[in-house]
Amino acid sequence: MAGGGDHHGHHADGAHGGDFRTKVWSMSGGPYCRPKHWKRNTAIAMAGIFLICIPIAMKSAELEQRPHHPVRPIPSQLWCKNFGNKEY
């Protein structure tokens, strides 16, 4: 067979007696996805997200300024310390 790879022959699925989906790679992990240590990996990823997002949110609240009072209450009024200051 030219180009090598004779194990990639075009045989019917029943000829090999297996499910082809076990050999197909996909980003989601395929039909039988259960990666090792998925709980630990998820916890590490969530901790990383929080460690990055919390300082950004704190800096955002520190820099927030509103030249006009909002028509309706907004959530950031609860934690923004400089809300209502007319120093801008």
C-alpha positions in Angstrom: 0.0 0.0 0.0 1.5 3.3 -1.0 2.2 5.8 1.7 2.1 3.3 4.5 -0.6 3.1 7.1 -2.1 -0.2 6.1 -3.9 -0.3 9.5 -6.2 2.5 8.1 -7.9 0.1 5.7 -11.5 0.6 4.7 -13.2 -2.3 6.3 -16.7 -2.6 7.6 -17.1 -1.9 11.4 -18.3 -5.4 12.0 -15.1 -6.9 10.4 -13.1 -5.7 13.4 -15.8 -6.3 15.9 -15.4 -3.0 17.7 -17.0 0.4 18.1 -15.2 3.0 16.0 -16.1 5.7 18.5 -13.5 4.4 20.9 -10.8 5.3 18.4 -12.0 8.8 17.5 -10.5 11.7 19.3 -12.6 14.7 20.1 -12.2 17.8 22.3 -15.1 16.8 24.5 -13.5 13.4 25.1 -15.8 11.3 23.0 -18.8 9.2 24.1 -17.0 7.6 27.2 -15.4 10.7 28.7 -14.3 10.4 32.3 -10.8 11.9 32.6 -8.6 11.0 35.6 -8.7 13.5 38.4 -11.4 15.6 36.8 -12.7 16.8 40.2 -9.2 18.0 41.2 -8.6 19.6 37.8 -11.9 21.4 38.0 -11.1 22.7 41.5 -7.7 24.0 40.4 -9.2 25.7 37.4 -12.0 27.4 39.5 -9.4 28.5 42.1 -7.3 30.0 39.3 -10.3 31.9 37.9 -11.2 33.3 41.3 -7.6 34.3 42.0 -7.6 36.3 38.8 -11.1 37.7 38.8 -11.3 38.9 42.4 -8.4 41.4 42.2 -9.8 42.7 38.9 -13.2 43.2 40.4 -11.7 45.0 43.4 -9.7 47.4 41.1 -12.8 48.0 39.0 -14.9 48.9 42.1 -12.0 51.2 43.2 -12.0 53.0 39.8 -15.7 53.2 39.2 -17.1 56.7 38.9 -20.6 57.8 37.9 -21.1 61.5 36.9 -24.9 61.1 37.1 -27.1 59.2 39.6 -28.6 56.2 38.1 -32.4 56.1 37.5 -32.7 52.7 39.2 -30.4 51.2 41.9 -27.5 49.2 40.5 -25.6 46.4 42.4 -22.3 48.2 42.2 -23.6 50.9 44.5 -23.4 48.4 47.4 -19.6 48.0 47.1 -18.3 51.1 45.3 -16.8 53.4 47.9 -16.6 56.5 45.7 -20.2 56.5 44.5 -21.7 59.9 44.9 -18.4 61.7 45.2 -18.3 64.8 43.0 -14.5 64.9 42.7 -14.5 64.2 39.0 
